[in-house]
C-alpha cells in the first residue's frame, strides 16, 4: 500500500478492509481467480495458524517489519513463531 494519511476515525473494520481492497486490486490478474483474502488483527502465531488450518489454506502470506538484532533477541519474531506453528507453506514478506 502506498503511504498516506487517514483522516477521521480509524475503526477495526477499516484496518481490515483497507489491506483487503489493496490486495484484491494488486492480485486481480486472471491467474489468481481462486484467491481468498483473510485479514486478521491481533493474536499472533497460534490464532492465525489455527485459522489457516480451519480453512485448509494452501499458502499463507505474512508481512514482517524486520526488527533490529537486539530487539529480535529479546522478544523474538512473531513471523518466526507463526512459521513454526503453521501447517502449510508460509511466505514472509519484509516491509
N, CA, C and O of each residue as an XYZ file, in Angstrom:
380
protein
N       0.823     -1.169      0.000
C       0.000      0.000      0.000
C       0.869      1.235      0.000
O       1.930      1.272      0.624
N       0.417      2.216     -0.690
C       1.134      3.480     -0.697
C       0.955      4.176      0.644
O      -0.132      4.148      1.220
N       2.014      4.797      1.141
C       1.844      5.551      2.382
C       0.917      6.732      2.150
O       0.846      7.273      1.047
N       0.227      7.116      3.170
C      -0.685      8.237      3.032
C      -1.266      8.600      4.372
O      -0.853      8.075      5.405
N      -2.214      9.490      4.352
C      -2.852      9.941      5.583
C      -4.294      9.480      5.609
O      -4.989      9.497      4.593
N      -4.730      9.069      6.783
C      -6.136      8.757      7.003
C      -6.687      9.833      7.903
O      -6.056     10.206      8.892
N      -7.842     10.327      7.574
C      -8.482     11.343      8.399
C      -9.764     10.764      8.970
O     -10.431      9.956      8.323
N     -10.100     11.170     10.156
C     -11.312     10.689     10.790
C     -11.014      9.515     11.706
O      -9.867      9.268     12.078
N     -12.055      8.810     12.054
C     -11.931      7.686     12.972
C     -11.465      6.447     12.227
O     -12.049      6.068     11.211
N     -10.420      5.822     12.731
C      -9.924      4.583     12.140
C     -10.519      3.437     12.948
O     -10.153      3.222     14.104
N     -11.428      2.713     12.336
C     -12.104      1.614     13.013
C     -11.392      0.301     12.716
O     -10.576      0.211     11.799
N     -11.716     -0.709     13.506
C     -11.172     -2.042     13.253
C     -11.553     -2.500     11.854
O     -10.743     -3.104     11.151
N     -12.784     -2.214     11.451
C     -13.228     -2.626     10.120
C     -12.404     -1.955      9.025
O     -12.113     -2.578      8.004
N     -12.030     -0.707      9.223
C     -11.182     -0.013      8.252
C      -9.808     -0.675      8.177
O      -9.251     -0.822      7.089
N      -9.253     -1.078      9.332
C      -7.961     -1.774      9.354
C      -8.040     -3.083      8.574
O      -7.045     -3.517      7.993
N      -9.206     -3.710      8.556
C      -9.376     -4.979      7.838
C      -9.651     -4.729      6.360
O      -9.041     -5.366      5.501
N     -10.559     -3.811      6.058
C     -10.986     -3.589      4.675
C      -9.904     -2.977      3.794
O      -9.789     -3.343      2.624
N      -9.118     -2.065      4.324
C      -8.115     -1.375      3.515
C      -7.090     -2.333      2.896
O      -6.884     -2.278      1.683
N      -6.439     -3.210      3.675
C      -5.496     -4.137      3.040
C      -6.187     -5.145      2.131
O      -5.615     -5.558      1.122
N      -7.421     -5.550      2.477
C      -8.138     -6.493      1.615
C      -8.371     -5.890      0.236
O      -8.131     -6.540     -0.782
N      -8.840     -4.648      0.207
C      -9.104     -3.987     -1.071
C      -7.811     -3.792     -1.863
O      -7.790     -3.975     -3.081
N      -6.741     -3.423     -1.172
C      -5.453     -3.247     -1.836
C      -4.984     -4.566     -2.454
O      -4.554     -4.591     -3.607
N      -5.064     -5.652     -1.700
C      -4.632     -6.954     -2.214
C      -5.503     -7.413     -3.372
O      -4.987     -7.943     -4.356
N      -6.812     -7.221     -3.275
C      -7.702     -7.595     -4.376
C      -7.315     -6.864     -5.651
O      -7.283     -7.455     -6.730
N      -7.022     -5.580     -5.523
C      -6.637     -4.772     -6.684
C      -5.304     -5.256     -7.262
O      -5.172     -5.425     -8.474
N      -4.320     -5.475     -6.390
C      -2.991     -5.889     -6.843
C      -2.985     -7.292     -7.440
O      -2.204     -7.570     -8.350
N      -3.842     -8.177     -6.941
C      -3.828     -9.574     -7.369
C      -4.990     -9.913     -8.287
O      -5.371    -11.078     -8.397
N      -5.555     -8.918     -8.941
C      -6.725     -9.149     -9.784
C      -6.383     -9.822    -11.112
O      -7.271    -10.055    -11.933
N      -5.129    -10.129    -11.327
C      -4.691    -10.850    -12.517
C      -5.515    -12.139    -12.654
O      -5.864    -12.754    -11.647
N      -5.819    -12.540    -13.851
C      -6.668    -13.704    -14.089
C      -6.107    -15.005    -13.514
O      -6.874    -15.929    -13.241
N      -4.811    -15.097    -13.327
C      -4.255    -16.350    -12.803
C      -4.551    -16.543    -11.316
O      -4.276    -17.611    -10.768
N      -5.105    -15.532    -10.661
C      -5.456    -15.637     -9.244
C      -6.974    -15.663     -9.057
O      -7.492    -14.995     -8.162
N      -7.679    -16.408     -9.870
C      -9.139    -16.393     -9.824
C      -9.705    -17.078     -8.581
O     -10.819    -16.754     -8.170
N      -8.988    -17.997     -7.979
C      -9.497    -18.738     -6.824
C      -8.894    -18.226     -5.514
O      -8.795    -18.971     -4.540
N      -8.500    -16.976     -5.496
C      -7.828    -16.391     -4.342
C      -8.834    -15.959     -3.285
O      -9.841    -15.322     -3.591
N      -8.547    -16.314     -2.039
C      -9.348    -15.850     -0.905
C      -8.442    -15.039      0.000
O      -7.340    -15.476      0.333
N      -8.894    -13.873      0.396
C      -8.090    -12.999      1.247
C      -8.768    -12.887      2.604
O      -9.942    -12.530      2.700
N      -8.017    -13.193      3.641
C      -8.495    -13.061      5.016
C      -7.510    -12.165      5.748
O      -6.301    -12.391      5.692
N      -8.013    -11.168      6.423
C      -7.167    -10.262      7.196
C      -7.549    -10.422      8.663
O      -8.723    -10.336      9.022
N      -6.552    -10.655      9.500
C      -6.812    -10.751     10.930
C      -5.991     -9.703     11.660
O      -4.928     -9.291     11.196
N      -6.493     -9.286     12.793
C      -5.793     -8.309     13.614
C      -5.652     -8.898     15.008
O      -6.593     -9.471     15.557
N      -4.459     -8.744     15.567
C      -4.243     -9.221     16.927
C      -3.610    -10.588     16.936
O      -2.973    -10.994     15.965
N      -3.785    -11.300     18.032
C      -3.265    -12.640     18.297
C      -2.298    -13.199     17.286
O      -2.692    -13.607     16.194
N      -1.056    -13.217     17.641
C      -0.044    -13.741     16.733
C       0.007    -15.260     16.791
O      -0.550    -15.889     17.691
N       0.668    -15.813     15.837
C       1.049    -17.219     15.886
C      -0.092    -18.202     15.888
O      -0.690    -18.475     14.846
N      -0.398    -18.735     17.050
C      -1.336    -19.857     17.148
C      -2.720    -19.523     16.588
O      -3.306    -20.349     15.887
N      -3.252    -18.343     16.876
C      -4.583    -17.974     16.381
C      -4.622    -17.996     14.854
O      -5.561    -18.528     14.261
N      -3.619    -17.429     14.230
C      -3.573    -17.382     12.768
C      -3.324    -18.772     12.197
O      -3.942    -19.152     11.203
N      -2.423    -19.534     12.816
C      -2.144    -20.897     12.353
C      -3.398    -21.762     12.457
O      -3.679    -22.552     11.555
N      -4.150    -21.623     13.540
C      -5.396    -22.385     13.698
C      -6.413    -22.001     12.631
O      -7.097    -22.867     12.085
N      -6.516    -20.706     12.329
C      -7.433    -20.252     11.285
C      -7.029    -20.837      9.935
O      -7.879    -21.307      9.178
N      -5.744    -20.808      9.638
C      -5.256    -21.344      8.362
C      -5.569    -22.828      8.235
O      -5.932    -23.303      7.159
N      -5.429    -23.554      9.330
C      -5.738    -24.984      9.307
C      -7.242    -25.193      9.119
O      -7.659    -26.087      8.383
N      -8.051    -24.371      9.784
C      -9.509    -24.485      9.691
C     -10.006    -24.287      8.260
O     -10.920    -24.985      7.821
N      -9.418    -23.348      7.535
C      -9.863    -23.088      6.159
C      -9.053    -23.865      5.130
O      -9.234    -23.681      3.926
N      -8.157    -24.734      5.601
C      -7.306    -25.552      4.723
C      -6.546    -24.682      3.721
O      -6.566    -24.940      2.518
N      -5.885    -23.660      4.230
C      -5.130    -22.733      3.377
C      -4.005    -23.461      2.650
O      -3.319    -24.297      3.239
N      -3.818    -23.145      1.378
C      -2.740    -23.735      0.588
C      -1.419    -23.033      0.873
O      -0.365    -23.669      0.869
N      -1.468    -21.745      1.117
C      -0.274    -20.959      1.436
C      -0.718    -19.727      2.226
O      -1.836    -19.236      2.068
N       0.175    -19.248      3.070
C      -0.099    -18.044      3.847
C       0.972    -17.014      3.556
O       2.153    -17.345      3.448
N       0.557    -15.770      3.431
C       1.494    -14.674      3.209
C       1.435    -13.775      4.435
O       0.364    -13.333      4.851
N       2.604    -13.515      5.003
C       2.706    -12.739      6.234
C       3.674    -11.599      6.008
O       4.746    -11.793      5.435
N       3.304    -10.418      6.451
C       4.193     -9.267      6.357
C       4.941     -9.114      7.669
O       4.344     -9.207      8.742
N       6.250     -8.877      7.589
C       7.085     -8.741      8.781
C       7.818     -7.413      8.721
O       8.253     -6.986      7.652
N       7.957     -6.754      9.879
C       8.606     -5.448      9.907
C      10.119     -5.531      9.935
O      10.777     -4.532      9.644
N      10.695     -6.653     10.265
C      12.149     -6.760     10.295
C      12.766     -5.996     11.444
O      13.252     -4.881     11.256
N      12.755     -6.571     12.622
C      13.269     -5.927     13.827
C      14.777     -5.790     13.795
O      15.466     -6.471     13.036
N      15.272     -4.905     14.625
C      16.707     -4.778     14.836
C      17.201     -6.011     15.586
O      16.419     -6.683     16.259
N      18.475     -6.307     15.475
C      19.054     -7.529     16.027
C      18.772     -7.690     17.520
O      18.327     -8.759     17.939
N      19.019     -6.665     18.334
C      18.843     -6.773     19.780
C      17.373     -6.994     20.150
O      17.069     -7.825     21.005
N      16.465     -6.257     19.513
C      15.040     -6.448     19.780
C      14.622     -7.867     19.436
O      13.835     -8.484     20.154
N      15.153     -8.377     18.339
C      14.828     -9.732     17.901
C      15.290    -10.756     18.935
O      14.569    -11.710     19.225
N      16.486    -10.566     19.491
C      16.995    -11.488     20.505
C      16.156    -11.456     21.777
O      15.932    -12.494     22.401
N      15.698    -10.286     22.158
C      14.971    -10.141     23.414
C      13.537    -10.656     23.347
O      13.077    -11.315     24.280
N      12.839    -10.373     22.285
C      11.424    -10.740     22.230
C      11.085    -11.718     21.113
O       9.946    -12.181     21.040
N      12.010    -12.040     20.263
C      11.724    -12.963     19.176
C      10.939    -12.296     18.066
O      10.756    -11.079     18.061
N      10.486    -13.085     17.146
C       9.775    -12.565     15.992
C       8.424    -13.252     15.876
O       8.331    -14.479     15.926
N       7.377    -12.449     15.720
C       6.040    -13.013     15.518
C       6.024    -13.863     14.255
O       5.379    -14.911     14.220
N       6.727    -13.421     13.222
C       6.784    -14.185     11.976
C       7.424    -15.551     12.209
O       6.950    -16.554     11.676
N       8.493    -15.599     12.996
C       9.135    -16.885     13.291
C       8.189    -17.823     14.020
O       8.089    -19.002     13.680
N       7.493    -17.297     15.027
C       6.544    -18.132     15.771
C       5.458    -18.653     14.838
O       5.067    -19.817     14.919
N       4.983    -17.803     13.970
C       3.935    -18.192     13.037
C       4.416    -19.292     12.092
O       3.703    -20.268     11.860
N       5.617    -19.137     11.551
C       6.168    -20.134     10.628
C       6.292    -21.486     11.323
O       5.996    -22.520     10.725
N       6.726    -21.485     12.575
C       6.868    -22.748     13.317
C       5.519    -23.420     13.561
O       5.446    -24.648     13.567
N       4.463    -22.655     13.761
C       3.157    -23.216     14.097
C       2.311    -23.575     12.881
O       1.394    -24.388     12.995
N       2.593    -22.999     11.739
C       1.760    -23.195     10.547
C       1.870    -24.624     10.025
O       2.921    -25.258     10.119
N       0.767    -25.112      9.477
C       0.738    -26.461      8.907
C       0.761    -26.435      7.382
O       0.577    -27.470      6.741
N       0.986    -25.259      6.797
C       1.082    -25.130      5.345
C       2.250    -24.195      5.033
O       2.785    -23.563      5.943
N       2.654    -24.095      3.770
C       3.758    -23.195      3.418
C       3.442    -21.743      3.784
O       2.297    -21.300      3.698
N       4.480    -21.018      4.193
C       4.337    -19.623      4.601
C       5.330    -18.774      3.822
O       6.509    -19.116      3.734
N       4.859    -17.676      3.261
C       5.715    -16.709      2.581
C       5.779    -15.475      3.465
O       4.753    -14.847      3.725
N       6.978    -15.118      3.931
C       7.138    -13.941      4.775
C       7.722    -12.819      3.930
O       8.797    -12.966      3.348
N       7.016    -11.703      3.863
C       7.462    -10.541      3.101
C       7.916     -9.469      4.075
O       7.158     -9.071      4.960
N       9.129     -9.007      3.922
C       9.650     -7.974      4.812
C       9.198     -6.604      4.325
O       9.308     -6.286      3.141
N       8.689     -5.799      5.251
C       8.200     -4.474      4.871
C       9.241     -3.429      5.164
O       9.016     -2.245      4.911
